[in-house]
Amino acid sequence: MRGLVKSDGRTLQAVLINLEASPEIDATPLDMLEQLWSELQESGIALYFARVSDEVRGLFDRSGFLERLGEGHIFAGVHSAVDGFLRAEQPALV
């Protein structure tokens, strides 16, 4: 992931991780996600998740990661996550 983020040359605005294939995680993957989130945040890149199981969401919540990440960064599906990102990046109309 780090290589992809730095190698492109274009300005990356967000990373979306689909957790559909990971209905359960433990502390080790959570630590890795926290580190990724921190590194991306330092670079001004948003992190979004799609298809997060109730069990994983509960772990995110209990660990405090959900509070740091923000509720608005977890979506039911990939398309809704992309739509959510695009809406968040639109300038407000005056």
SULDABEL-V421522 format. One record per residue. RES is the residue in one letter. SS is DSSP state (h for helix, s for strand, l for the rest). PSI is psi in whole degrees, -180 to 180 (999 if undefined). OMEGA is omega in radians with two decimals (none if undefined). Layout:
# SULDABEL-V421522
res=[RES;RES]
ss=[SS;SS]
psi=[PSI;PSI]
omega=[OMEGA;OMEGA]
This chain:
# SULDABEL-V421522
res=[M;R;G;L;V;K;S;D;G;R;T;L;Q;A;V;L;I;N;L;E;A;S;P;E;I;D;A;T;P;L;D;M;L;E;Q;L;W;S;E;L;Q;E;S;G;I;A;L;Y;F;A;R;V;S;D;E;V;R;G;L;F;D;R;S;G;F;L;E;R;L;G;E;G;H;I;F;A;G;V;H;S;A;V;D;G;F;L;R;A;E;Q;P;A;L;V]
ss=[l;h;h;h;h;h;h;l;l;l;l;l;l;s;s;s;s;s;l;l;l;l;l;l;l;l;h;h;h;h;h;h;h;h;h;h;h;h;h;h;h;h;l;l;l;s;s;s;s;s;l;l;l;h;h;h;h;h;h;h;h;h;h;l;h;h;h;h;h;l;h;h;h;s;s;l;l;h;h;h;h;h;h;h;h;h;h;h;h;l;l;l;l;l]
psi=[-44;-43;-41;-41;-39;-21;-18;-40;-25;162;112;131;-28;155;133;124;123;114;18;-38;2;72;-15;138;162;-162;-35;-52;-33;-43;-41;-41;-39;-43;-42;-47;-45;-45;-42;-43;-41;-27;3;24;130;149;128;153;144;154;47;124;161;-37;-45;-42;-40;-42;-43;-44;-50;-33;-14;-5;-39;-40;-42;-42;-47;134;-33;6;9;129;155;-33;168;-45;-41;-31;-45;-45;-42;-42;-47;-39;-40;-30;-8;132;147;138;135;999]
omega=[-3.13;3.14;3.12;-3.12;-3.04;-2.99;-2.98;-3.10;3.07;3.12;3.12;-3.11;-3.08;3.00;3.12;3.11;3.08;-3.10;-3.12;-3.10;-3.13;-3.11;3.10;2.99;3.08;-3.02;-3.09;3.08;3.11;3.09;3.13;3.11;3.10;3.13;3.09;3.14;-3.12;3.13;3.12;-3.13;3.10;3.13;-3.14;-3.11;3.14;3.09;3.13;3.07;3.05;3.05;-3.14;-3.14;3.11;3.14;3.14;3.10;3.09;3.08;3.07;-3.10;-3.10;-3.10;-3.07;-3.13;-3.13;3.12;3.12;-3.12;-3.10;-3.14;-3.09;3.14;3.08;-3.05;-3.14;-3.09;-3.12;-3.11;3.13;3.08;3.11;3.09;3.12;3.10;-3.11;3.09;-3.12;-3.09;3.14;3.09;3.12;3.08;-3.13;none]
